[in-house]
Amino acid sequence: MALDIVIMAAGKGTRMKSSLPKVLHKLAGRSLLQHVLETAASLGADRIITITGHGAEQVEAAVQAPHLQFVRQMPQLGTGHAVQQAAPSLHADGTTLILNGDVPLIRAETARALVEACGGERLALLTIELADATGYGRIVRDGEAVRAIVEHKDATPAQRAIREVYTGMMAVPTARLRQWLAQLRCDNAQGEYYLTDIVAMAVADGVPVVAAQPAAEVEVLGVNSPVQLAELERLHQRTLAVRHMDAGVRLADPARFDVRGTLTCGADVEIDVNCVFEGEVTLADNVRIGANCVIRNARIGAGTVIHPFTHIDGEALGATVGERALIGPFARLRPGAELGDEVHIGNFVEVKNSTLARGAKANHLAYLGDATVGERVNYGAGSITANYDGANKHRTTIGADVHVGSNCVLVAPVTLGNGATIGGGSTITKDVPAGSLAVARGKQMVLDGWTRPVKQKKA
């Protein structure tokens, strides 16, 4: 039996006060709509049909999922009208699951349970009881049987007192859905076509209307304003924090912890406050992350310490740090940084597209770009690889056991042989043989009896 998923994503989101379409605002590093699409894809749908409208081109270019197609709702005349646009793309039979693009945290288990409640022959609604049901359609029952959904604006005072509400998500036999969509009318307070009117049609046709509930309220919370987005972000991050702590991660403060992607942790990982993890991040056993670090697309080896205020951004290339390394504070690792075991990268050191072998050290105020650094190298303060000639990047190769003094410039392409020593303040433009000392700086001059200029006093 075919499963089609329809995702409502056409709204403007006026209360967001933003030129960005509402469903593209981000929660935990991904757009609201992308969260829903990932859940939909996990259900094995035959088709995922996303209904766009406001900012349609921008929305369609920004998201992706297997078997995804788009239909547009122009103009936006209500939820029923939106699904009418998708109807021609649905399979002739099977089940249609309807989700909302601005309700990002619906779990796959809940969506699957809703489809199972439908069973291809019932109208299944996802409902929940709320302390404050303002703005939601109310579930009207006759005993246990669901008889109708009444929109908040059309509800009587008695109906508004009902706490069980419709979440905007349902599963429907597709053949029935097509039939009911053709019968929708817009004779209501808003002059819109309400999808919820199909409940009364199902009752009239003798089709059972059943309800399923999510495990937690957070699954059905939508986003209509920046305040709601921020509140949902904190609820989601708290859930992630608890999940990591249950797995053994020690968080100094779960309220000051953000995952905007995927974070995988080994045993005995410790994370201090105000740390942000983006993209794909892996922390092996016994890693310690200091306060105020930002780590994106990186793999950190066992026993490594990332000191406070370190910024690691692997971007598409990724960044890797070996075991028992010491990084920071105030260090920056950029794409292509590959650090071996026991490497030390200190304060205000930047590494980009470079490999550092076991035990190499750059402890402060240095830059390594497009470099290959051997074992046990000591790279002095203030030293840089001049890797860019204004048009092309060039590589610097530093052999094992090289000592680079402070305030040196290594002008690539250049190779320093094993065991070479570079005198402080040198600008190196030619290869240095193994075991050699290279000094390239101006001769020091000393002028005896020299007097500093004195500022002239005005008369």
QUIHU-V440387 format. One record per residue. RES is the residue in one small letter. PHI is phi in degrees with one decimal (* if undefined). OMEGA is omega in whole degrees, -180 to 180 (* if undefined). Layout:
res->RES phi->PHI omega->OMEGA
res->RES phi->PHI omega->OMEGA
This chain:
res->m phi->* omega->-176
res->a phi->-71.0 omega->173
res->l phi->-119.7 omega->173
res->d phi->-106.2 omega->177
res->i phi->-118.0 omega->178
res->v phi->-109.8 omega->-180
res->i phi->-116.5 omega->-178
res->m phi->-83.8 omega->-177
res->a phi->-144.4 omega->-174
res->a phi->-99.1 omega->-171
res->g phi->-69.2 omega->-179
res->k phi->-80.9 omega->-178
res->g phi->73.9 omega->-175
res->t phi->-55.6 omega->-176
res->r phi->-70.3 omega->176
res->m phi->-73.4 omega->180
res->k phi->52.9 omega->-175
res->s phi->-145.1 omega->174
res->s phi->-76.7 omega->179
res->l phi->-78.1 omega->177
res->p phi->-53.3 omega->-173
res->k phi->-54.2 omega->-174
res->v phi->-71.0 omega->178
res->l phi->-97.6 omega->173
res->h phi->-65.8 omega->-169
res->k phi->-98.5 omega->171
res->l phi->-125.6 omega->-180
res->a phi->53.0 omega->173
res->g phi->85.9 omega->178
res->r phi->-126.6 omega->-180
res->s phi->-64.2 omega->178
res->l phi->-53.4 omega->-177
res->l phi->-65.7 omega->-180
res->q phi->-63.4 omega->175
res->h phi->-56.9 omega->-177
res->v phi->-66.9 omega->179
res->l phi->-62.5 omega->179
res->e phi->-65.5 omega->175
res->t phi->-65.1 omega->180
res->a phi->-60.7 omega->-179
res->a phi->-63.0 omega->-179
res->s phi->-69.7 omega->-179
res->l phi->-87.0 omega->179
res->g phi->71.5 omega->-178
res->a phi->-66.4 omega->175
res->d phi->-74.4 omega->176
res->r phi->-142.4 omega->171
res->i phi->-117.7 omega->-175
res->i phi->-111.5 omega->-180
res->t phi->-102.9 omega->-178
res->i phi->-93.7 omega->180
res->t phi->-111.3 omega->180
res->g phi->-157.0 omega->177
res->h phi->-65.3 omega->-179
res->g phi->62.4 omega->-173
res->a phi->-55.8 omega->-178
res->e phi->-62.5 omega->180
res->q phi->-66.3 omega->180
res->v phi->-64.0 omega->-176
res->e phi->-64.6 omega->180
res->a phi->-80.5 omega->-169
res->a phi->-96.5 omega->-173
res->v phi->-126.2 omega->179
res->q phi->-153.2 omega->178
res->a phi->-171.1 omega->176
res->p phi->-62.9 omega->176
res->h phi->57.7 omega->-177
res->l phi->-88.4 omega->170
res->q phi->-139.4 omega->-176
res->f phi->-119.9 omega->166
res->v phi->-130.8 omega->-176
res->r phi->-110.6 omega->177
res->q phi->-109.9 omega->-179
res->m phi->-135.3 omega->-6
res->p phi->-78.7 omega->179
res->q phi->-91.4 omega->-176
res->l phi->-117.9 omega->176
res->g phi->107.9 omega->-176
res->t phi->-66.9 omega->178
res->g phi->-65.0 omega->178
res->h phi->-62.1 omega->178
res->a phi->-60.9 omega->-177
res->v phi->-69.6 omega->174
res->q phi->-57.7 omega->-180
res->q phi->-69.0 omega->-179
res->a phi->-85.1 omega->-172
res->a phi->-52.6 omega->-179
res->p phi->-63.7 omega->-178
res->s phi->-90.3 omega->-178
res->l phi->-80.1 omega->173
res->h phi->-62.5 omega->-177
res->a phi->-66.2 omega->179
res->d phi->-133.1 omega->-178
res->g phi->94.8 omega->-175
res->t phi->-125.9 omega->173
res->t phi->-112.4 omega->176
res->l phi->-102.9 omega->-178
res->i phi->-110.6 omega->-180
res->l phi->-121.6 omega->-179
res->n phi->-111.3 omega->-178
res->g phi->-70.2 omega->179
res->d phi->-106.9 omega->175
res->v phi->-119.7 omega->-163
res->p phi->-82.4 omega->-169
res->l phi->-105.0 omega->174
res->i phi->-61.1 omega->-178
res->r phi->-84.0 omega->178
res->a phi->-60.3 omega->-180
res->e phi->-62.5 omega->180
res->t phi->-69.6 omega->179
res->a phi->-62.9 omega->180
res->r phi->-65.2 omega->179
res->a phi->-63.5 omega->178
res->l phi->-66.7 omega->178
res->v phi->-63.9 omega->179
res->e phi->-65.8 omega->178
res->a phi->-64.6 omega->176
res->c phi->-67.7 omega->178
res->g phi->60.5 omega->179
res->g phi->78.2 omega->-177
res->e phi->-143.3 omega->178
res->r phi->-119.8 omega->171
res->l phi->-91.0 omega->-177
res->a phi->-108.7 omega->-179
res->l phi->-109.3 omega->172
res->l phi->-92.0 omega->-177
res->t phi->-124.2 omega->177
res->i phi->-156.3 omega->175
res->e phi->-95.2 omega->-179
res->l phi->-119.5 omega->176
res->a phi->-66.1 omega->176
res->d phi->-120.9 omega->-175
res->a phi->-98.4 omega->-177
res->t phi->-54.9 omega->176
res->g phi->91.7 omega->-178
res->y phi->-95.3 omega->172
res->g phi->-71.7 omega->-177
res->r phi->-89.2 omega->176
res->i phi->-87.0 omega->179
res->v phi->-100.0 omega->-177
res->r phi->-116.3 omega->169
res->d phi->-118.1 omega->-169
res->g phi->69.7 omega->178
res->e phi->-88.9 omega->-175
res->a phi->-80.4 omega->175
res->v phi->-78.0 omega->-178
res->r phi->-110.4 omega->-177
res->a phi->-169.4 omega->167
res->i phi->-118.5 omega->180
res->v phi->-112.9 omega->179
res->e phi->-63.2 omega->-176
res->h phi->-54.1 omega->-176
res->k phi->-69.2 omega->-180
res->d phi->-102.0 omega->-174
res->a phi->-80.1 omega->173
res->t phi->-77.6 omega->177
res->p phi->-55.0 omega->180
res->a phi->-66.4 omega->180
res->q phi->-69.8 omega->179
res->r phi->-68.2 omega->177
res->a phi->-77.3 omega->179
res->i phi->-70.1 omega->-178
res->r phi->-96.0 omega->178
res->e phi->-78.5 omega->-174
res->v phi->-128.2 omega->175
res->y phi->-87.6 omega->-175
res->t phi->-87.9 omega->-176
res->g phi->95.1 omega->-179
res->m phi->-119.4 omega->-179
res->m phi->-152.1 omega->173
res->a phi->-125.7 omega->-170
res->v phi->-136.7 omega->169
res->p phi->-58.2 omega->-170
res->t phi->-62.1 omega->180
res->a phi->-61.0 omega->178
res->r phi->-65.2 omega->-179
res->l phi->-58.6 omega->179
res->r phi->-59.9 omega->180
res->q phi->-62.7 omega->-176
res->w phi->-71.8 omega->179
res->l phi->-59.9 omega->-180
res->a phi->-68.4 omega->-177
res->q phi->-98.1 omega->-176
res->l phi->-65.2 omega->176
res->r phi->-126.6 omega->-177
res->c phi->-114.9 omega->180
res->d phi->-86.4 omega->179
res->n phi->-142.0 omega->-174
res->a phi->-60.3 omega->-177
res->q phi->-98.2 omega->-177
res->g phi->65.4 omega->-178
res->e phi->-117.9 omega->176
res->y phi->-93.9 omega->-177
res->y phi->-89.9 omega->174
res->l phi->-63.2 omega->-178
res->t phi->-64.5 omega->179
res->d phi->-66.6 omega->-179
res->i phi->-70.1 omega->178
res->v phi->-63.6 omega->179
res->a phi->-62.3 omega->178
res->m phi->-65.8 omega->178
res->a phi->-62.6 omega->179
res->v phi->-61.1 omega->-179
res->a phi->-64.3 omega->-179
res->d phi->-89.4 omega->179
res->g phi->74.9 omega->177
res->v phi->-87.2 omega->-179
res->p phi->-60.6 omega->175
res->v phi->-112.5 omega->-176
res->v phi->-120.9 omega->-179
res->a phi->-127.4 omega->172
res->a phi->-125.2 omega->-177
res->q phi->-123.2 omega->176
res->p phi->-76.1 omega->179
res->a phi->-73.2 omega->-177
res->a phi->-146.7 omega->-178
res->e phi->-61.5 omega->-177
res->v phi->-59.0 omega->-180
res->e phi->-65.7 omega->-173
res->v phi->-115.6 omega->179
res->l phi->-78.6 omega->179
res->g phi->-96.1 omega->-179
res->v phi->-119.5 omega->177
res->n phi->-126.8 omega->-177
res->s phi->-152.8 omega->176
res->p phi->-58.2 omega->179
res->v phi->-65.1 omega->179
res->q phi->-63.8 omega->179
res->l phi->-63.5 omega->180
res->a phi->-65.4 omega->179
res->e phi->-64.3 omega->-180
res->l phi->-67.9 omega->177
res->e phi->-58.5 omega->-178
res->r phi->-68.4 omega->177
res->l phi->-62.4 omega->-180
res->h phi->-67.0 omega->-180
res->q phi->-64.8 omega->176
res->r phi->-63.5 omega->178
res->t phi->-60.8 omega->179
res->l phi->-64.7 omega->-180
res->a phi->-62.5 omega->179
res->v phi->-62.2 omega->179
res->r phi->-60.2 omega->179
res->h phi->-69.4 omega->179
res->m phi->-66.3 omega->176
res->d phi->-62.2 omega->179
res->a phi->-87.3 omega->175
res->g phi->110.3 omega->178
res->v phi->-72.8 omega->177
res->r phi->-97.3 omega->177
res->l phi->-104.4 omega->180
res->a phi->-61.7 omega->179
res->d phi->-154.8 omega->-178
res->p phi->-62.3 omega->178
res->a phi->-78.7 omega->-180
res->r phi->-122.9 omega->-173
res->f phi->-154.1 omega->-177
res->d phi->-134.4 omega->174
res->v phi->-115.2 omega->180
res->r phi->-120.2 omega->-177
res->g phi->163.0 omega->-180
res->t phi->-127.9 omega->178
res->l phi->-116.3 omega->178
res->t phi->-115.2 omega->-175
res->c phi->-122.6 omega->172
res->g phi->-83.7 omega->-178
res->a phi->-79.8 omega->172
res->d phi->58.9 omega->174
res->v phi->-83.2 omega->177
res->e phi->-121.4 omega->-179
res->i phi->-129.7 omega->180
res->d phi->-81.2 omega->-171
res->v phi->-77.3 omega->171
res->n phi->61.9 omega->177
res->c phi->-97.2 omega->-179
res->v phi->-122.4 omega->-180
res->f phi->-118.6 omega->-176
res->e phi->-122.9 omega->180
res->g phi->64.8 omega->-179
res->e phi->-106.4 omega->-179
res->v phi->-125.8 omega->177
res->t phi->-123.3 omega->176
res->l phi->-114.3 omega->-179
res->a phi->-77.7 omega->-176
res->d phi->-57.3 omega->172
res->n phi->63.0 omega->173
res->v phi->-74.8 omega->175
res->r phi->-120.8 omega->-180
res->i phi->-112.1 omega->179
res->g phi->-75.3 omega->-176
res->a phi->-65.7 omega->170
res->n phi->63.1 omega->176
res->c phi->-96.5 omega->173
res->v phi->-121.2 omega->-176
res->i phi->-129.4 omega->-177
res->r phi->-133.9 omega->176
res->n phi->48.3 omega->-176
res->a phi->-147.4 omega->174
res->r phi->-121.7 omega->-176
res->i phi->-113.7 omega->-175
res->g phi->-76.8 omega->-174
res->a phi->-60.6 omega->174
res->g phi->75.5 omega->-180
res->t phi->-78.1 omega->177
res->v phi->-113.5 omega->174
res->i phi->-103.9 omega->-176
res->h phi->-74.2 omega->-174
res->p phi->-56.1 omega->173
res->f phi->64.9 omega->176
res->t phi->-88.0 omega->180
res->h phi->-120.0 omega->178
res->i phi->-117.6 omega->-179
res->d phi->-132.1 omega->-180
res->g phi->-78.4 omega->-175
res->e phi->45.9 omega->-176
res->a phi->-73.5 omega->-177
res->l phi->-74.1 omega->-176
res->g phi->85.0 omega->175
res->a phi->-136.3 omega->180
res->t phi->-130.2 omega->177
res->v phi->-128.2 omega->-178
res->g phi->-75.1 omega->-177
res->e phi->-83.1 omega->174
res->r phi->56.6 omega->176
res->a phi->-84.3 omega->175
res->l phi->-123.2 omega->-176
res->i phi->-125.4 omega->176
res->g phi->91.9 omega->2
res->p phi->-72.9 omega->177
res->f phi->58.4 omega->176
res->a phi->-98.1 omega->179
res->r phi->-135.7 omega->174
res->l phi->-110.1 omega->-176
res->r phi->-110.8 omega->-176
res->p phi->-54.6 omega->178
res->g phi->82.2 omega->175
res->a phi->-73.5 omega->179
res->e phi->-128.3 omega->-175
res->l phi->-106.1 omega->-180
res->g phi->-81.2 omega->-180
res->d phi->-65.9 omega->172
res->e phi->61.6 omega->174
res->v phi->-76.4 omega->176
res->h phi->-115.0 omega->174
res->i phi->-123.6 omega->-171
res->g phi->-96.0 omega->-174
res->n phi->-67.8 omega->178
res->f phi->57.9 omega->172
res->v phi->-111.7 omega->180
res->e phi->-117.8 omega->179
res->v phi->-127.2 omega->180
res->k phi->-138.4 omega->175
res->n phi->47.4 omega->-176
res->s phi->-137.2 omega->175
res->t phi->-113.5 omega->176
res->l phi->-121.1 omega->-178
res->a phi->-79.5 omega->-175
res->r phi->-48.6 omega->172
res->g phi->76.6 omega->177
res->a phi->-68.2 omega->-176
res->k phi->-135.7 omega->169
res->a phi->-134.6 omega->-164
res->n phi->-87.1 omega->178
res->h phi->-167.0 omega->167
res->l phi->52.3 omega->-175
res->a phi->-143.2 omega->177
res->y phi->-132.8 omega->175
res->l phi->-126.1 omega->179
res->g phi->-125.7 omega->-180
res->d phi->52.7 omega->-176
res->a phi->-128.2 omega->171
res->t phi->-116.9 omega->-172
res->v phi->-115.5 omega->-177
res->g phi->-80.5 omega->-178
res->e phi->-66.6 omega->171
res->r phi->61.6 omega->176
res->v phi->-67.6 omega->172
res->n phi->-112.0 omega->-173
res->y phi->-109.3 omega->-168
res->g phi->-72.9 omega->179
res->a phi->-63.3 omega->177
res->g phi->77.8 omega->-179
res->s phi->-90.0 omega->-179
res->i phi->-139.4 omega->164
res->t phi->-95.9 omega->176
res->a phi->-87.3 omega->-169
res->n phi->-94.8 omega->-173
res->y phi->-124.4 omega->-178
res->d phi->-97.3 omega->-178
res->g phi->100.7 omega->179
res->a phi->-134.6 omega->-175
res->n phi->-133.2 omega->175
res->k phi->-91.4 omega->179
res->h phi->-131.2 omega->-172
res->r phi->-104.8 omega->174
res->t phi->-110.4 omega->178
res->t phi->-115.7 omega->-179
res->i phi->-118.8 omega->-177
res->g phi->-72.5 omega->-179
res->a phi->-65.0 omega->173
res->d phi->62.0 omega->175
res->v phi->-76.0 omega->173
res->h phi->-115.5 omega->177
res->v phi->-106.1 omega->-179
res->g phi->-68.2 omega->-177
res->s phi->-71.9 omega->172
res->n phi->60.2 omega->178
res->c phi->-105.1 omega->174
res->v phi->-119.7 omega->177
res->l phi->-103.3 omega->-173
res->v phi->-88.5 omega->-177
res->a phi->-74.1 omega->2
res->p phi->-81.3 omega->-179
res->v phi->-153.5 omega->180
res->t phi->-126.0 omega->175
res->l phi->-107.3 omega->-176
res->g phi->-69.5 omega->-179
res->n phi->-54.4 omega->175
res->g phi->74.9 omega->179
res->a phi->-68.8 omega->177
res->t phi->-125.8 omega->179
res->i phi->-112.4 omega->-180
res->g phi->-64.9 omega->-179
res->g phi->-54.8 omega->177
res->g phi->77.5 omega->-177
res->s phi->-89.4 omega->169
res->t phi->-109.5 omega->-173
res->i phi->-101.9 omega->-179
res->t phi->-117.4 omega->-179
res->k phi->-126.8 omega->180
res->d phi->-58.8 omega->179
res->v phi->-114.4 omega->-179
res->p phi->-64.3 omega->178
res->a phi->-57.4 omega->175
res->g phi->73.6 omega->-177
res->s phi->-94.8 omega->170
res->l phi->-103.9 omega->177
res->a phi->-119.3 omega->177
res->v phi->-129.4 omega->-179
res->a phi->-139.9 omega->-179
res->r phi->-153.3 omega->-180
res->g phi->-66.4 omega->179
res->k phi->-67.6 omega->-180
res->q phi->-73.7 omega->176
res->m phi->-117.2 omega->177
res->v phi->-126.4 omega->180
res->l phi->-107.9 omega->180
res->d phi->-69.1 omega->174
res->g phi->71.4 omega->-179
res->w phi->-70.1 omega->-178
res->t phi->-116.4 omega->177
res->r phi->-66.5 omega->173
res->p phi->-62.9 omega->180
res->v phi->-113.6 omega->179
res->k phi->-65.2 omega->-180
res->q phi->-73.5 omega->178
res->k phi->-84.1 omega->179
res->k phi->-73.3 omega->-180
res->a phi->-70.4 omega->*
